[in-house]
Amino acid sequence: MRKPEKQAPKVEELHSNFDQQWVTEIREYEVITFLMGGGVEPYEADPITTVRAAEIKGLLRYWWRAIRGGTSKGNLGQMREREAEIWGWSGDAKKGLGQSAVQLEVEVISPGIEVSSIKTHKGLVSIAHWSSPYSYVAFPLQKTNYKVRKGTRFRLRIRYPKHLKSSLQPEVEAALWAWETFGGVGARTRRGFGALKRIDDNASYPARDQVESWLRGKMMQGRWPNSVPHLEPQIPLAITDFSKDAFQVWRELILCLKNFRQARYPGRQPNRPGRSKWPEPDEIRRLAGRWFKYHKPVHPVRKFPRGQMGLPIVFHFKDKGEPPDTILQGAHHDRWASRLILKPLPCHGGFVGLVAVLGGPDQPPGGWKLTQGVNKRVDAKLHPHEAQQIEPLHRLGNETDVLQAFVKFVSERNCQW
């Protein structure tokens, strides 16, 4: 006589067994600035999924290195082994490190609304238009029809095996905090796009006058591999004034950056800016042997200090007889990510502006070079006597580190010269 087959477990039982084996945490977020990009094409929104789990996994991997990579004592191989144990590794399958111990799921609560224009004194314009208060950080959109989003909300579910809780929980929570605080979703998060606010019941933010001590207290001492950008308690920080409007805080930070990087002398006419207070344009004129009759090179410094703020930088000359567009980039790579972060940061009752400089390499591998209009290796690092001859740096104590100078500018000068 045939024995009856064993009855398959019910779906409810399977879920119960699964839950018993895994730690599950659910966090909800609101994007408090414009969301740029997030799709396959750079700067273009994903047409299907506004926020993707794969994107967040990559971001958490990066921010884990930034906040926990110092436990490797400077050993790059050791850091990568631990990273692979937590977040997975698509490298050598023989090492058994291919699958991530951490699983992520994203549920988009609201995709937000598409924003194609904003109102300025010039009427309705794109956010990349010169009259837009966001144009200085939205320039990648100038020659595209891509839109941004506003009001996106999503739920993130994080799971990892319960038997690994003691070893994984501090690593995952540290990465989540660093990503939520200094990162975001989509493109150009270091300039404030895609900034996040956690909105679930377990969200916790400091009082406005305790933000800096809260930030530094969450970071840890360590020794990171030389090539790894990182968060440590000593990094330069500036916290700006409180507001209940995240966009107002963000606009003020963008204005600070614009005023610092585009510092100019008064022009020959009230409505036209004059010469740059920075040395790069005059040095390009010298190297190219070309200049407009009123723009003969006069700056005594022959370096490119703003190259410390991230690459590439395109120098555009408008007047007849000036050099063609010239690009400052890395000697071996055209791009080099900026270590400067600026964004609105949630606190009790509203937001403050955060300016932070990641620790890590202060120049791209091999240094800097000019391309297109001029082809030449150049230098961006300054000596004290050179900083003394650059007015924006001289007014900030002859600071030779341009990123540190910007932090001082935000802290001491209220973003005005």
C-alpha positions in Angstrom: 0.0 0.0 0.0 1.4 3.4 -1.0 2.2 5.7 1.9 0.5 9.2 1.7 2.9 11.9 0.7 4.1 14.3 3.3 2.1 17.5 3.2 4.0 20.6 2.1 4.4 23.3 4.7 2.0 26.2 4.5 3.1 29.6 3.2 2.6 31.0 6.7 5.0 28.4 8.1 7.6 29.2 5.5 7.5 32.9 6.3 7.7 32.1 10.0 10.8 29.9 9.5 12.4 32.6 7.3 11.8 35.3 9.9 13.3 33.2 12.7 16.5 32.9 10.7 16.9 36.6 9.7 17.3 39.9 11.3 15.0 42.4 9.5 15.0 46.2 9.8 12.7 48.6 7.9 13.6 52.2 7.4 11.6 54.9 5.6 13.1 57.9 3.8 12.0 61.1 2.2 14.3 62.8 -0.4 14.4 66.4 0.9 16.1 68.0 -2.2 15.7 67.4 -5.9 16.5 63.8 -7.0 18.7 63.8 -10.1 19.3 60.7 -12.2 19.2 57.2 -10.7 18.7 55.5 -14.1 20.9 53.7 -16.6 21.8 57.0 -18.3 23.8 59.5 -16.2 21.6 62.2 -14.8 18.4 60.7 -16.2 15.7 59.4 -13.8 15.0 55.6 -14.0 11.8 55.3 -16.1 10.6 52.2 -14.1 12.1 52.3 -10.5 12.8 55.7 -8.9 15.1 54.3 -6.3 16.8 50.9 -6.8 18.1 48.4 -4.3 21.2 47.8 -6.4 22.1 51.5 -6.3 21.7 51.6 -2.5 23.8 48.4 -2.1 26.7 50.1 -3.9 26.3 53.3 -1.9 26.3 51.4 1.4 29.5 49.6 0.3 31.2 52.9 -0.4 30.1 54.5 2.9 31.0 51.3 4.9 34.6 51.8 3.6 34.4 55.4 4.5 33.4 54.8 8.1 34.6 51.3 9.0 37.6 50.9 6.6 39.9 52.2 9.3 39.7 49.0 11.2 41.9 47.4 8.6 44.9 49.4 10.0 45.8 50.5 6.5 45.7 47.1 4.9 43.8 47.3 1.6 43.5 43.5 1.2 42.2 43.1 4.7 39.6 45.8 4.2 38.4 44.2 0.9 38.1 40.8 2.6 35.8 42.2 5.3 33.9 44.3 2.8 33.2 41.2 0.7 32.0 39.2 3.8 29.4 41.9 4.4 28.4 43.3 1.0 29.4 40.5 -1.4 32.1 40.3 -4.0 31.9 39.4 -7.7 35.6 38.5 -7.8 37.2 35.1 -7.3 34.4 32.6 -6.7 36.9 30.2 -5.2 37.1 32.4 -2.1 33.5 31.9 -1.4 32.8 35.6 -1.1 30.4 36.1 -4.0 27.0 36.4 -2.2 26.3 39.3 0.1 25.4 38.6 3.7 23.1 41.6 3.6 19.9 41.6 1.5 18.1 44.8 0.5 14.6 45.5 -0.8 13.2 48.9 -1.9 9.6 49.8 -2.0 8.8 53.2 -3.5 6.1 54.8 -1.4 5.8 57.8 -3.7 7.9 58.5 -6.8 7.4 62.2 -6.2 6.7 64.7 -9.0 8.7 65.5 -12.0 10.1 69.1 -12.0 11.0 70.5 -15.4 11.1 74.2 -14.4 11.2 76.6 -11.5 10.2 80.3 -11.2 12.9 82.9 -11.2 13.1 86.6 -12.1 13.5 85.4 -15.7 10.2 83.5 -15.5 9.9 79.7 -15.7 13.3 78.2 -16.4 15.1 74.9 -16.0 17.0 74.3 -12.7 20.2 74.5 -14.8 19.4 77.9 -16.2 21.9 80.6 -15.2 19.2 82.5 -13.3 18.3 79.4 -11.2 19.7 79.3 -7.6 20.6 75.7 -8.3 22.4 76.2 -11.6 25.9 76.1 -10.1 25.5 72.5 -9.1 23.0 71.5 -11.8 25.2 72.2 -14.8 25.2 68.6 -16.0 21.6 69.2 -17.1 22.3 72.3 -19.2 22.4 70.5 -22.5 19.8 67.8 -21.8 16.0 67.5 -21.4 16.3 65.5 -18.3 14.0 66.4 -15.4 14.5 66.1 -11.6 12.1 64.8 -9.0 10.8 66.3 -5.8 9.1 64.6 -2.9 10.3 61.0 -3.5 9.7 58.7 -0.6 10.7 55.0 -0.2 11.0 52.2 2.2 14.2 50.2 2.6 14.1 46.6 4.1 17.5 45.3 5.3 18.0 41.6 6.2 20.9 39.6 7.3 21.3 36.2 9.0 20.4 36.1 12.7 23.5 34.0 13.6 25.7 36.8 12.3 23.9 39.6 14.1 26.7 40.3 16.6 29.3 40.8 13.8 27.1 42.4 11.1 24.8 44.7 13.0 27.5 47.4 14.0 28.9 47.3 10.4 25.5 47.7 8.7 24.2 50.4 11.1 27.4 52.4 10.7 27.2 52.2 6.9 23.5 53.2 7.0 24.2 56.2 9.2 27.1 57.4 7.0 25.0 57.1 3.9 22.0 58.8 5.4 24.1 61.6 6.8 26.7 62.3 4.1 25.3 60.7 1.0 21.9 60.3 -0.7 20.4 58.7 -3.8 20.8 59.5 -7.5 23.5 61.7 -9.0 25.5 64.6 -7.5 24.8 63.8 -3.9 28.0 65.5 -2.8 26.5 68.7 -4.0 23.2 68.2 -2.2 21.0 66.4 -4.7 19.1 63.3 -3.4 19.6 64.2 0.3 17.7 62.0 2.7 15.6 62.4 5.9 14.7 59.2 7.7 11.0 59.4 8.6 10.1 56.1 10.4 9.3 56.0 14.1 12.9 55.0 15.0 14.5 58.1 13.3 16.6 60.2 15.7 18.2 63.6 15.0 20.2 65.9 17.2 19.3 69.4 18.5 20.5 72.2 16.2 23.2 73.3 18.6 24.6 69.7 19.0 24.9 68.7 15.4 28.7 69.0 15.1 29.4 67.0 18.3 26.8 64.4 17.2 28.6 64.0 13.9 32.1 63.7 15.3 30.9 61.3 18.0 29.5 58.9 15.4 32.8 58.7 13.6 35.7 56.5 14.6 39.5 56.6 14.7 41.4 54.2 12.5 44.0 53.9 9.8 42.5 53.7 6.3 44.3 52.5 3.2 45.9 55.5 1.4 43.5 55.5 -1.5 40.2 55.3 0.5 38.2 58.5 1.3 37.0 58.3 4.8 35.2 59.8 7.8 37.2 60.4 11.0 36.5 62.8 13.9 39.1 65.3 12.8 37.7 66.0 9.3 36.9 69.7 8.5 33.3 70.5 9.2 31.1 73.6 9.1 27.4 73.8 10.2 25.3 76.7 8.9 22.2 78.4 10.2 19.0 76.6 11.1 15.9 76.7 8.9 12.6 74.7 8.6 13.1 74.7 4.8 15.6 72.2 3.5 15.6 73.9 0.1 16.5 77.3 1.7 19.5 75.7 3.5 20.6 74.1 0.3 20.3 77.3 -1.8 22.5 79.1 0.7 25.2 76.4 0.6 25.2 76.6 -3.2 25.6 80.4 -3.0 28.5 79.9 -0.7 30.2 77.6 -3.1 29.6 79.8 -6.0 30.9 83.0 -4.3 34.0 81.2 -3.1 35.0 79.5 -6.4 34.0 82.4 -8.7 35.5 85.3 -6.6 36.1 88.2 -9.0 37.2 91.8 -8.9 34.7 94.5 -9.9 34.3 94.8 -13.6 34.7 97.8 -15.9 30.9 98.0 -16.0 28.6 97.5 -13.0 26.7 94.6 -14.6 29.8 92.7 -15.8 32.1 90.8 -13.4 35.8 91.6 -13.6 38.9 89.4 -13.5 39.0 86.2 -11.4 40.8 86.5 -8.1 42.1 82.9 -8.7 45.3 82.3 -10.7 44.1 79.6 -13.2 42.7 81.7 -16.0 45.8 83.9 -16.2 48.1 80.9 -16.2 46.2 79.3 -19.0 46.6 82.5 -21.0 50.3 82.4 -20.4 50.6 78.8 -21.4 48.5 79.3 -24.5 50.2 82.6 -25.4 46.8 84.2 -26.1 44.6 86.8 -24.3 42.1 89.6 -24.8 43.8 93.0 -24.8 42.3 93.9 -21.4 43.2 90.5 -19.9 46.9 90.3 -20.2 48.1 87.8 -17.6 49.0 89.5 -14.3 48.4 87.0 -11.5 51.7 86.2 -9.8 50.8 82.6 -8.9 51.2 80.0 -11.6 49.2 77.1 -10.2 45.7 75.6 -10.3 44.6 75.5 -6.6 40.9 74.9 -7.4 42.0 71.5 -8.8 41.9 70.3 -5.2 38.1 70.6 -5.3 37.4 67.8 -7.8 37.9 67.1 -11.5 37.4 67.8 -14.3 37.1 71.6 -14.4 36.3 73.3 -17.8 37.8 76.8 -18.2 35.7 78.8 -20.7 37.0 82.1 -22.2 34.4 84.3 -23.8 36.4 87.2 -25.4 38.0 87.3 -28.8 41.6 86.3 -28.8 41.4 84.3 -25.6 42.4 80.6 -25.4 39.9 77.9 -26.4 38.1 75.9 -23.7 40.7 74.2 -21.6 40.1 71.2 -19.2 41.9 70.6 -16.0 41.8 66.8 -15.1 43.8 64.1 -13.5 47.0 63.0 -15.1 45.9 59.4 -15.5 42.1 59.7 -15.2 39.9 62.5 -16.5 37.6 62.4 -13.4 38.5 62.7 -9.7 35.7 62.8 -7.2 35.5 65.8 -5.0 36.1 65.2 -1.2 33.8 68.2 -0.5 30.2 67.4 0.7 27.5 70.0 1.1 23.9 69.3 1.8 21.0 70.1 4.2 21.0 67.9 7.2 18.0 67.1 9.4 18.0 68.1 13.0 15.2 68.6 15.6 12.5 70.8 14.1 14.2 71.5 10.8 17.6 71.5 9.0 21.1 73.0 9.1 23.6 73.1 6.3 26.5 70.7 6.4 29.9 71.3 4.8 32.3 68.4 5.2 35.6 67.4 3.7 36.3 63.6 3.6 39.8 62.5 4.6 41.9 60.8 2.0 44.1 61.6 -1.0 44.5 65.3 -1.7 45.4 64.9 -5.3 44.5 62.5 -8.2 47.0 59.7 -9.0 49.9 61.2 -10.9 48.7 64.8 -10.3 47.0 67.2 -12.6 47.2 68.1 -16.3 45.6 70.5 -18.8 44.0 69.2 -22.1 42.4 70.5 -25.2 43.3 74.2 -25.3 46.6 73.6 -23.6 48.3 70.2 -23.1 50.6 70.3 -20.1 51.2 68.8 -16.6 50.4 71.4 -13.9 50.4 71.7 -10.1 47.6 72.6 -7.7 49.4 72.5 -4.4 50.3 75.8 -2.9 53.1 77.1 -0.7 52.2 79.6 2.0 53.8 82.5 0.1 51.6 81.6 -2.9 48.4 81.4 -0.8 49.3 84.9 0.5 49.0 86.2 -3.1 45.6 84.7 -3.8 43.1 87.1 -2.2 40.4 84.5 -1.3 43.0 82.4 0.6 44.9 85.4 2.0 41.7 86.6 3.6 41.3 83.2 5.2 44.6 83.1 6.9 46.8 82.2 3.9 45.3 78.8 3.9 47.1 76.5 1.4 44.4 73.8 1.4 41.5 75.1 -0.7 39.0 72.7 0.8 39.9 73.8 4.3 39.7 77.4 3.2 36.1 76.8 2.0 35.1 75.4 5.3 36.6 78.5 7.0 34.7 80.7 4.5 31.4 79.1 5.4 32.1 79.2 9.1 33.6 82.7 9.4 32.4 84.9 6.5 28.7 83.9 6.1 29.5 83.2 2.5 30.1 86.8 1.5 33.4 88.5 0.7 
